[in-house]
Amino acid sequence: MAKVQSLDRTFDILELLGNSQEGRTLAMITDELKLPKSTVHRLLKALLNREYVRKNDETGRYQLGAGFISLSANYLNNLELKTESTPHLAELSAVTGNTVFLGIRQGTRMVYIDSREQINSIRKYEIIGQRKNLYSTSLGKALLLGLEEDEIRELLADETFVPHGPNTHPDLDALLADIRICKERGWTVDDQEAEKAINCVAAPIYDYRGQVIAAVSTSWLLAQRPELTPASMAPAVVRCAMNISYSMGYFRAKP
């Protein structure tokens, strides 16, 4: 009960500061919320440590801090990402005749946040929010292209490489060897690594900082589309990813 009360009081402080452009002093917060000074001081100290609150040393007033910017950045970026990517995903699906996917990384997992199919299907809504590993999916590997090898090793240090398909990488070293090739060409492939009889090609999406924030892919059943190859699909996928990147503020000088 005490923890819940502290949480409520913390939100009371944040909401008070959020509605105050000029900020509030410790005394003002204590008075307006009718809370003990020691309680407000303790909660403010915790919020300061996490940068959710900052203090103006000249005025002694507390205001919301930069922590909220980073906290909300991913959420806001994902909203913008889905909006900006919509026409490009539709175009990629039309050009390839395949299902296309949009995914982001959350820790050691890839998460589907959108998809497009040739026909409207309830499967679209079933897959959104699903989480898969990074090492056997083309989307997952594309999301790793913005990391250095030591960062990937640290990220996947505790990962167990389960054979989801006949060609799943057996270990981290095999994955890293694949990533090196993918970085050179700018796109990734899942050749029956995540699932038998399915191929998938993906490319990373960049933001205004040049950082990988998402990835787009297209996949197909080998039996249904035997004429397709990863190399033939890659240009359209890379073009789609770059168009979304430009919409997200990315700029790369043309050669």
C-alpha positions as CSV (number, residue, x, y, z in Angstrom):
1,M,0.0,0.0,0.0
2,A,2.9,2.4,0.9
3,K,4.5,1.8,-2.6
4,V,1.2,2.5,-4.3
5,Q,0.8,5.7,-2.3
6,S,4.4,6.8,-3.2
7,L,3.6,6.1,-6.9
8,D,0.4,8.2,-6.7
9,R,2.3,11.1,-5.1
10,T,5.1,10.9,-7.7
11,F,2.5,11.2,-10.5
12,D,0.9,14.1,-8.6
13,I,4.2,15.9,-8.6
14,L,4.9,15.1,-12.3
15,E,1.4,16.3,-13.3
16,L,1.8,19.5,-11.3
17,L,5.1,20.2,-13.0
18,G,3.8,19.2,-16.4
19,N,1.1,21.9,-16.1
20,S,3.5,24.5,-15.0
21,Q,5.6,26.2,-17.6
22,E,7.6,28.2,-15.0
23,G,8.1,25.3,-12.6
24,R,7.5,25.0,-8.9
25,T,9.7,25.3,-5.8
26,L,9.8,22.7,-3.1
27,A,7.6,24.8,-0.9
28,M,5.1,25.4,-3.6
29,I,4.8,21.7,-4.4
30,T,4.5,20.9,-0.8
31,D,1.8,23.5,-0.3
32,E,-0.2,22.8,-3.5
33,L,-0.2,19.0,-3.0
34,K,-0.6,19.2,0.7
35,L,2.2,16.7,1.2
36,P,5.0,16.5,3.9
37,K,8.1,18.4,2.8
38,S,10.3,15.3,3.5
39,T,8.1,13.2,1.2
40,V,8.3,15.7,-1.7
41,H,12.0,16.1,-1.2
42,R,12.6,12.3,-1.3
43,L,10.4,11.8,-4.4
44,L,12.0,14.8,-6.2
45,K,15.5,13.4,-5.5
46,A,14.5,10.1,-7.2
47,L,13.1,11.9,-10.2
48,L,16.2,14.1,-10.4
49,N,18.4,11.1,-10.5
50,R,16.5,9.7,-13.4
51,E,16.4,13.1,-15.1
52,Y,12.6,13.1,-15.2
53,V,12.8,16.4,-13.3
54,R,15.4,19.1,-13.4
55,K,16.1,22.0,-11.0
56,N,16.9,25.6,-11.9
57,D,19.6,26.4,-9.3
58,E,19.0,30.1,-9.7
59,T,15.3,30.1,-9.0
60,G,15.1,26.9,-7.0
61,R,12.2,25.8,-9.2
62,Y,11.7,22.2,-10.5
63,Q,10.5,21.4,-14.0
64,L,10.1,18.3,-16.1
65,G,13.4,17.0,-17.3
66,A,15.0,15.5,-20.4
67,G,14.2,12.0,-19.3
68,F,10.7,12.4,-20.6
69,I,12.0,13.2,-24.1
70,S,13.9,9.9,-24.4
71,L,11.0,8.0,-22.7
72,S,8.5,9.2,-25.2
73,A,10.8,9.3,-28.2
74,N,10.3,5.7,-29.2
75,Y,6.5,6.0,-28.8
76,L,6.3,9.1,-30.9
77,N,8.7,7.8,-33.5
78,N,6.7,4.6,-33.9
79,L,3.5,6.7,-34.4
80,E,5.3,8.8,-37.1
81,L,7.0,5.7,-38.5
82,K,3.7,3.9,-39.1
83,T,2.1,7.0,-40.7
84,E,5.1,7.8,-43.0
85,S,5.6,4.1,-44.0
86,T,2.0,3.4,-45.0
87,P,2.2,4.4,-48.7
88,H,5.6,2.8,-49.1
89,L,4.6,-0.5,-47.6
90,A,1.6,-0.5,-49.9
91,E,3.8,0.2,-52.9
92,L,6.3,-2.5,-52.0
93,S,3.5,-5.1,-51.6
94,A,2.0,-4.1,-55.0
95,V,5.4,-4.2,-56.8
96,T,6.5,-7.5,-55.3
97,G,3.2,-9.2,-55.1
98,N,4.2,-10.3,-51.6
99,T,3.3,-9.7,-48.0
100,V,5.5,-7.0,-46.5
101,F,6.3,-6.3,-42.8
102,L,7.5,-3.4,-40.7
103,G,9.4,-4.2,-37.5
104,I,11.3,-2.5,-34.7
105,R,13.8,-3.8,-32.1
106,Q,12.9,-4.1,-28.4
107,G,15.9,-5.5,-26.6
108,T,16.8,-8.8,-28.0
109,R,13.6,-9.2,-30.0
110,M,12.1,-8.0,-33.2
111,V,8.5,-6.8,-33.0
112,Y,6.1,-6.5,-35.9
113,I,4.3,-3.1,-35.9
114,D,2.7,-3.2,-39.3
115,S,2.2,-5.3,-42.4
116,R,0.6,-5.2,-45.9
117,E,-0.9,-8.1,-47.9
118,Q,-2.3,-8.3,-51.4
119,I,-5.8,-8.9,-49.9
120,N,-7.3,-7.7,-46.6
121,S,-6.8,-10.3,-44.0
122,I,-7.3,-10.7,-40.3
123,R,-3.8,-12.1,-40.2
124,K,-2.5,-8.6,-40.4
125,Y,-3.9,-7.8,-37.0
126,E,-2.8,-11.1,-35.6
127,I,0.9,-10.6,-36.4
128,I,1.2,-7.0,-35.2
129,G,2.8,-7.1,-31.8
130,Q,4.3,-10.5,-32.3
131,R,7.9,-10.8,-31.1
132,K,10.6,-13.0,-32.8
133,N,14.3,-13.4,-32.4
134,L,16.9,-11.3,-34.2
135,Y,19.2,-14.0,-35.4
136,S,17.0,-16.0,-37.8
137,T,14.6,-13.3,-39.2
138,S,15.6,-11.0,-42.0
139,L,13.9,-8.1,-40.1
140,G,15.9,-8.9,-37.0
141,K,19.2,-9.0,-38.8
142,A,18.4,-5.8,-40.6
143,L,17.8,-4.2,-37.2
144,L,21.3,-5.3,-36.2
145,L,23.0,-3.6,-39.1
146,G,23.3,-0.3,-37.1
147,L,25.3,-2.0,-34.4
148,E,29.0,-2.8,-34.1
149,E,30.1,-6.4,-33.7
150,D,31.0,-6.0,-30.0
151,E,27.5,-4.4,-29.4
152,I,25.9,-7.4,-31.1
153,R,27.9,-9.8,-29.0
154,E,26.9,-8.0,-25.8
155,L,23.3,-7.8,-26.9
156,L,23.0,-11.5,-27.8
157,A,25.4,-12.9,-25.2
158,D,22.7,-14.9,-23.5
159,E,20.8,-15.9,-26.6
160,T,20.2,-19.6,-27.3
161,F,20.3,-20.2,-31.1
162,V,17.3,-22.4,-31.6
163,P,17.0,-24.0,-35.1
164,H,13.7,-22.6,-36.3
165,G,14.4,-23.6,-39.9
166,P,16.8,-25.8,-41.8
167,N,19.3,-23.0,-42.3
168,T,19.2,-21.2,-38.9
169,H,22.6,-19.9,-37.8
170,P,24.0,-22.3,-35.2
171,D,25.8,-19.7,-33.1
172,L,26.7,-16.0,-32.7
173,D,29.9,-16.3,-34.8
174,A,27.9,-17.6,-37.8
175,L,25.4,-14.8,-37.4
176,L,28.2,-12.1,-37.3
177,A,29.8,-13.6,-40.4
178,D,26.4,-13.1,-42.1
179,I,26.0,-9.6,-40.7
180,R,29.3,-8.6,-42.2
181,I,28.1,-9.6,-45.7
182,C,24.8,-7.9,-45.1
183,K,26.4,-4.6,-44.1
184,E,28.4,-4.6,-47.4
185,R,25.3,-5.0,-49.6
186,G,22.8,-3.1,-47.4
187,W,20.2,-5.8,-47.0
188,T,19.5,-9.1,-45.2
189,V,18.0,-12.4,-46.2
190,D,16.3,-15.2,-44.3
191,D,16.8,-18.2,-46.4
192,Q,14.6,-20.8,-44.6
193,E,16.2,-19.7,-41.3
194,A,13.0,-18.7,-39.4
195,E,10.7,-21.2,-41.1
196,K,11.0,-24.0,-43.7
197,A,10.1,-23.2,-47.3
198,I,10.0,-19.4,-46.8
199,N,12.4,-16.7,-48.0
200,C,12.5,-13.1,-46.8
201,V,14.5,-10.0,-47.6
202,A,14.8,-7.0,-45.4
203,A,16.5,-3.6,-45.3
204,P,17.1,-1.1,-42.4
205,I,15.2,2.2,-41.9
206,Y,17.2,5.2,-40.6
207,D,16.1,8.3,-38.8
208,Y,17.5,11.9,-39.0
209,R,20.5,10.9,-36.8
210,G,21.4,8.1,-39.2
211,Q,20.5,5.4,-36.7
212,V,18.6,2.3,-37.5
213,I,15.2,2.6,-36.0
214,A,13.2,-0.1,-37.9
215,A,13.3,-2.4,-40.8
216,V,11.0,-3.4,-43.7
217,S,10.8,-6.8,-45.4
218,T,9.0,-8.9,-48.0
219,S,8.5,-12.7,-47.8
220,W,7.3,-15.4,-50.0
221,L,6.7,-19.1,-50.1
222,L,9.3,-20.9,-52.3
223,A,6.8,-23.3,-53.7
224,Q,4.4,-20.5,-54.8
225,R,7.0,-18.1,-56.2
226,P,9.9,-20.2,-57.4
227,E,11.0,-17.5,-59.9
228,L,11.8,-15.0,-57.0
229,T,15.3,-14.7,-55.6
230,P,16.6,-12.6,-52.7
231,A,18.8,-10.7,-55.1
232,S,15.8,-9.9,-57.4
233,M,13.7,-8.7,-54.4
234,A,16.4,-6.7,-52.7
235,P,16.3,-3.5,-54.8
236,A,12.6,-2.9,-54.2
237,V,13.0,-3.6,-50.5
238,V,16.0,-1.3,-50.2
239,R,14.2,1.5,-52.1
240,C,11.2,1.2,-49.8
241,A,13.4,1.3,-46.7
242,M,15.2,4.4,-48.0
243,N,12.0,6.2,-49.0
244,I,10.7,5.7,-45.4
245,S,14.1,6.8,-44.0
246,Y,13.9,10.0,-46.0
247,S,10.4,10.6,-44.7
248,M,11.8,10.1,-41.2
249,G,14.4,12.9,-41.8
250,Y,17.3,10.8,-42.9
251,F,19.6,12.4,-45.5
252,R,22.3,10.7,-47.4
253,A,24.2,12.6,-50.1
254,K,23.7,11.1,-53.5
255,P,26.8,9.9,-55.2
